[in-house]
Amino acid sequence: MKYYLYVLLSGFIAFSCSDKKNDHEDLSAKEIKKQAKETVDKTSEFIKKEANDFKNSFNEKLDDVDKEIEDLKKSVSDKDGNINRDLQKRIDELEVKRKSLKEKLEETGGEAQKDWKAFKKETNEALEDLEKEIEELKK
């Protein structure tokens, strides 16, 4: 989010310091503040939309992970009902990781984090790791 604000402020400064004669030279301080506020609001709306889109997409992926875990649970027992304890333990660990990811996502509350790019990268990497572990258990 800081990145977007820096870009916004840089553009605003460049716009207000321009030596070119144009229609914008006659803007009053009030009008400039209004335009700046509108720009900040639009940037904020964009970031919130991006956060909500990411959250929705991530929730869909977590739903897929849930299905994969459920499939793995079905394979824990053999025909005779004997439980593979090692596999069960790994499935339990997967469920803990999945729950942690869901909680982290919910902490955002649909709002953008201060360091949004880092948050997205971190959560996507954690999800990829979880998916890899699931694939390993399927083998």
Secondary structure as UniProt FT lines:
FT   HELIX           2..16
FT   HELIX           23..26
FT   HELIX           29..74
FT   TURN            79..80
FT   HELIX           85..108
FT   TURN            109..110
FT   TURN            114..115
FT   HELIX           116..138
//
